[in-house]
């Protein structure tokens, strides 16, 4: 069989040039996804949007990725990769230009959906190429580390550039730099990719576009419900109810169509493998707990009043922990593939330490140095957990199921992130109300602490020349502000404690499985490596 030759000889024979070129092309797509992840305030001001609108624009981009993912194996077996990438990347540049001139939030949502499809097409092409230039033993661990490490760290790294651009010009300046980067990647494809790859072309017929529409309706409706639900009081609002019905209807029609078609987008046989369910549970739990880092970023912005560049500096510490331990986990898994369970124990242990640490130190006056170690630990936990979990998922199903395992894991990630966002919001809302009522019960004229604090504020403002009435009003406002901050901090601490307890339960179960397997095998737990037999 003739091996496909996607690259021209001058690039294919230049090992470091190939690595850099493929990474730059991959990064050009991911940049579209995370261009404003840590510059959301600029998007809000530029588009006149609400915070929920920005969250939805991120999630609708991910819907585009999920919707396009099942098609990629078919497209890459029919179209020549060079021309496929050229068409997709030119479309991506056009979408970036559209973002510059768009001021309507609905149009922005539509653009973001198509940007998700572009991201998926380019990333899938690179994930087809990158393993071909790696030794067989390295392919799964290294390619997963490169791709997911780039995805997990790029929001912070791109945020460094985005924040600087936004400080010196308006938000649309970000897209000028993005377009230049996309043009660089386009040049690499034009100059380095071969027009003929010698692939065994598979006819592009019976593509389930109807299923695609059903899936988009289901995923977009779910995203709308989870993002806007808390704002509109969930199912008391007709918009949320309609979106939920659209989502459920789309999901039911998609499942029915998949079970009745000869060539569905996804192979539902993957759900027959118990270890696949375990892997999906780990993916969901990991992503749900990982989102607690947003509490820290929110705290630094709202309580400590840090600027965006300062928040990003803290994010870089987190990325450092992620990259270091991602490399460590990839190197060890290459040499010892049965170490997955050991990584789960180590990763969840580090995650437990991080959440307990944040629970213990969360106060109104933390410094950068105080947050340095726990944020590094959070990145380390991600580095230890993600690649092993994804390898567990992907090796739990047979190769004959194609891309289904990856697609379902990506859907699980999507649902987990949505659930985590809504869950953290409502969990903090619950604790905020609980602590607020507790505080208000003590803020009376007969409570000595409250009276002393109000008196202190009043004297402070009187000493600065304010009238008695003004001083009384400002004292009440100061006490209210302090109360709000204390409620926020206590709610965040309670949330960290809940996640720590959940992590502890997962850790105990994982250790019990490890010990049980060790006792029954009498040696290292090799049987825990999933196999699709």
N, C-alpha and C positions, 0 to 999 in steps of 0.2 A: 504494500500500500504506500502511495506517495504521501509524504508528510506535508502538511500545509506550510507554505512559506509566506507569512504575512508581511515580513519586513524585507527591505532591499538588502543585498549582501553587505554593503558598506556599513549599515547599522547593525545587522544581525551578527556580524563578525566582531563587533566592538562591544564587549560585554558591559562595561560601565556606561557607555553611551546608550545602550539598549535600556538598562535599568533606569537611568535618568530620564530618558525620553518617555518611557511608559509611565513612570511615576508622574511626570509633568502633565501628561494627557489625563491621567486619572484624577489628579488634583484639580485640573481645570473644570471638571464636572462637579466635584464635591464643593468647590468654592461657590458655585451657583446655589447650592443647598443651604450653606451656612453664612452667606455674605453678610447678613445683618443679625446673626444670632445674639451677639453681645452688644449690638447697637440699636436695640429695639426702641429706645426713646426717640431716636432720630426719625425712625419710620413713623412713629405715632405723631410727631410734630409735622412731618412733611406731608403725610397723607390725611391728617386730621382723623386718625383712627383711634380706636380704643385698644387697650392692652389685649383684650380677647381677640381682636381682629388680627393682631400680629401673631398671636399663638395659632390662630386658624390658618394664616397664610403659610406658616411653617408646616402644619399638619397636612394641608391640602397639597403641598409639594411632595410630602411623603406618600400621599395617596397616589400621585402620579407615578412615583417610583414603584409602588406595589402593583399598580395596574399594568405597567409596562413590563415588569419582570418576567412573567410567564411566557411572553412572546419572544424574548431575546434568543433562546436556543434556535427557534425556527428561523428568525431573521438572519442570524449569523451563519446558518447553514444554507441560506439562499443568496443573500447579497454578498458581494465582495466587501471585506471589512473596510478597505480604504474608502470606497465610495459611500458605504454606509456611514462611516464616521464623518466624512466630509459633509454629507447631507445633514446629519444630526447636529454637528457642531456649527454649521452655518445657521441652522434654525435656532440653536442656543444663543448665538450672537444677536440674531434678530430679536429674540425675547429680551435680552439684556438691554438692547436699545429701546425696546418698548417700555421697559421699567423706568427709563429716564424720563419719558414723556407722559407717563401715566400718573394721574392724580386721583382717579376713581378707585375706590377700594375693591369694588366688585371686579373691575377689569384686572386689578392687581392679583386677585385670587385666581382668575382664569390663567393669567400668565404664569403664576407660580405652579399651577397644576402641570402645565406643559413643560416648565423647567424641570419638574420632577421626572417626567418621561425622558427628557434629554439626559439628565443625570444618570438614570438607570441604563440607558442605551450605551453611553460612553463607559460607565463603570463595568457593565457586563462584558463589553469588548475587551477591556483591559484585564479583567479577571479570566478571560479566555486565553490571553496572551502571556500574562506574567508566569503562570505555572509552567508553560512550555520552555521557559528559560531557567528553570530550576531542576535540580536533581529530584528524582521520583520521591525519595524519602523526605525531601524538604517541602514538597509542593503544598500540602494542606496547611501545615503550621505556618510557613512563611507567608504564603499568599493571604491567608486569613489575618495574620498579624499586620501586614502592610495595609490591607484594605480597611479593616476595622480600626486599626490604630490611627490611620489617616482620618477616618470619619469621626472618631471620638475626640481627637485633639484639634481638628481643623477649625472648629468654631472659635476656640480661644486664639489660635494662631492667626486666623483671618481677622478676628476681632481686633487684634493689635493694629493692623493696617486700617481697618474700617473706622476705628475710633479716631485715629490720627487724621484720616481724610475728612471725617465729619466735623472735626474741630476746626479745620482750616478751610472748609468749603461746605456746601450743602450736601445732603445725603446722597444725591444722585452722582456725586463725584466717585463714590465707591464703584459704580457700574462702569465708569470710564476705565478704571484700572482693571476691572474684571474683563472688559472687552479686550484690552491689550493682552491680558494673559490668555484669553481664549484664542486670539489671533496667533500667539506664539504656539499654542498646542495645535492649531490648525496647520501652521507651517511645518511642524514636526510630521504630521500625518501626510502632507503633500510631498515632502522631501524624503521621508524615511519608509513609507509603507509601499508595498508592492501592489500594482494594479491587478495582478493575477496571483491568487494564493493556492491554487490547486486543491481546493476543498472538494469533497464529495457532496455536490449540491443536492439538497432535498427539496422537492417541489413545495412551494408555499401555497397550499390549498387547505380548505376546511379550517381556516383560522376562526376561532370563536369570538367574533366581534360583539355579538349579542351578550355573551357572558362577560365581556369586558365592560359593557355599559352597566350591567347588573352589579358587577363588583364595584365600579366607581360610585354608583348610587349608594350601595351599602356602606362603603368606607367613608365617603364624604358625609353621609348622614350621621354616622357614628361620631365622626370628628366634630360635627356641628353640635350634637347633643352634649358631648363631653366638655367641649370648650366653652359653650355659651350657657350650659345648663344651670350652673350656679348663679349666673348673672340674671337669668330670666325665671328663676324659681322653678326650674325643672318642668315637670309635666303640668303645672298650672298654666303654663304659657302655650298657646296654640302652635307657635313656631317650633318649639322643642318637641311637642307631640307629633307634629307633621314630619319633622326630621327623623324621629324615632321610627315612625311607621314606614317611611321611605327606606330607612336602613334595614329594618327587619324584612320588608318585602323584597328588597334587592338581594339580601342574603338568601332568603328562601328560594327565590327564582334562580339564583346562581348555583346553589347546591343541587336543586332539581335538574338544572340543565347539565351540570357536570356529571351527574349520575346517569343521565340518559344519553349523552353524546358518546360517539365512538372515540373521538380524540378531544377530550376536555383540556382546558388550560392546565389544570392541576390533577394529579393522580391521588385520589383519596385513599388509596391503599396504605399510605403512610400511617394512617391512624390505627391500623391494625397492629402496630408494633408498640408494645408497652413502654419500651425504653425511649421511644420518640416522645411519648406523653411526659415522661420524666424530664427529658431534655427541654421540652417546651415550658414546663413548670419552672425549671431553673432559669430559662431566658426571661420569663415574665417576672419572677422574683428579683432577679438581678437588676433588670431595668427599673422596676418599681422602686427598689431601695436606692439605686444610683441617683435618682432624681432628687433625693434629699439635699444634694449639693446646691440646688437652686435656693433653698432656704438660707444658706450661707451667703450666696451672692445677693439675695434680696436684703439680708441683714446689713451687709456692708454698704449697700446703696441707700437704704431707708433710715437706718439707725446711726451708722457711723458716718453717713454722708460722704462716702468716697466717690471720686469721679470715675468715669468709665475706664480710663487708663489704669487707675489704681486697682479696680476690680479685675482687670485683665492680667495685671501682674500677679495677683493671687491665683488666677486661673492657670498661669504658666507654671506655677509650682505644682499644681494638680497634674498638668500635662507631663511634667518631668517624672513624677511618680508613675504615671501611666506608661510612658515610653520605656522607662528602665525595666519595669517588671513585665511588660509585654515582650521585650527582647528575652528576658530571663525565661519566661514561660515557653516561648517558641523554641529556644535552644534546648531546654530540657525535654520538651515533648518530641523534638526530632530524635533525640537519643533514647527516650524511654516513653513510648506511647501509652503505657499502662499507668502513667502518673496522673491521670485526669482526676481521680478521686482525691489524691494528695493536694492538688491545686484547689479543688473545691473546699477542702478543709482549711487550707492556708488562706484562701481568698475571703471566705466568710469569717474567719477569725480576725483578719485585718479589718474587715468591714465592721465587725462588732466593736473592735477597739475604737474605730473612728466615731461611730455613733455614740458610744458611751463617753468618749472624750468630749464631743461637742455638747452632750447633755450636761457634763460637769462644769464646763468653762463658759457657757453662754451667759455673758453679762453685757451691760450697755457700753463698756469701755475697752473692748478687746483691741489689741494692736495687730499690725501685720505679723509681727514675730509670734504672737499668741496663736495665730491661725496657720502658721507655716507648717508645723508638723502634722496636724490633723488633715489638712488639705492634701499634703503629700501622701498620707496614708490612704485617703479616699481614692487617689489616682492609682496607688499601688494595688488596692483591692480590685479595681477594674482591670488592671494589667494581669493580675493573677487569675481572674475568673473568666474573662470574655472568650479568649481563644479556646481554652479547654471546654467551656460550655458549648460553643459552636461546633467544635470537633465532635463532641458527644452527640449533638443533634444530628449532624450530617452523616455520621457513621452508624446511626441507629436504624437507617432505612437502606434498602438495596439500591445500587446505582441505576437499576431499571426504572425507578420512580423519577429520574431526571432531576429537574430543578425544584421539584415540589417541596422537598425538605427545607431548602433555603427560603423559598417563598413563604411557607407557613411560619417559619421562624421569624421572618421579617414582619409578617402580619401580627404575630404574637408580640413582637417588640412595639409595633404601632399601638396595639390595644393596651399594652402595659404602660406605655408613656402617657396615653390619654387617661387611663385609669389613675395613674400616679398623680397627674396634674390635678384632676378633679378630687381625688382622694385626699391629697395633702391640703388642698384648699378647704375642703369641708371638715377635715380633721382639725385644722387650725381654727376654723370658724367655730367649731364646737368648743374647743378649749378656750378660745377667746371669750366666748359668751360665759363660760363657766367661771373663768378668773375675773372677768369684769363684774359679774354679779357678786362675787366674793369680795372684791375691793369696794364696790359701792355700798355694801352693807356696813363698812367701817368709816365711810366718809360722811360723818355727821358732826354737828357742833359739839357733841358730848364725847367724841372719840379724841383722846389726848394726842395721838400721833398725827391725825389729820389736822387738828386745830393748830398744833405746833408747826407743821409744815406750811400751812396756809399763812400763819402769822409770820414765819420766816420770809416767805415770798413777798408778803405785804410790806414788811420793813425794808426789804431790799429795794423794792420799787419806790417806796417813799423816800429812801435815802438818795435816790437818783433824780428827785425833783418832781415825781408824779403826784397828782392830787390823790386824796384818800379814795375817791370813787374809782379813779383810773388804776390805782394800785390794787384795789380789791378785785377788779375785773381781770387784770393781768395776772394776779396771783391764782385766781381760779383757772385761767387758761394754762398757766404753767403746771398746775397740779394735774389738769386733764391730760396735757402732753406727756408728763411723766407717767401717768397711769396707763396711757396708750402704749408707751414703749415697754413698760413692765408686763403688760398683758401679752404683747407680741413676743417678748422674750420667753415668758413662761409657756406660751403656746408652742413655740418652737422647741423648747426643751422637752415638753411632753411628747411632741412628735418624734424627736430623736429617740426618746426612751421607748416608744411603741415600736419603732423600727429596730432598735437594739434587741428588744424582746423577741421580735419575729426572727431576726437574724440568729439569735441564740437557739431558738427552736430548730431552725434549719440546720445549724451547726451540730446540735446534739443528734439529730436524725442521721446526718451524714457520717458522723463518727460511729454511730451504732451500726450503720450499714457496713462501714469499713471493718469494724471489729468482727461483725458476724461473718463477713466474707473471709476474713483472715483466719478465723477459727475453723471454717469449713474447708479451706483450701490448704491450710498448714503452711502457707508461704505468702508471697506478695499477691495482692488482689488482682490478678490478671483477668479474671472473669468479669470484672466490672467494666472493662473496655467494651462498649456496645458493638455488637455485630448484627448484621442484617442477614440472617440465614433463613 
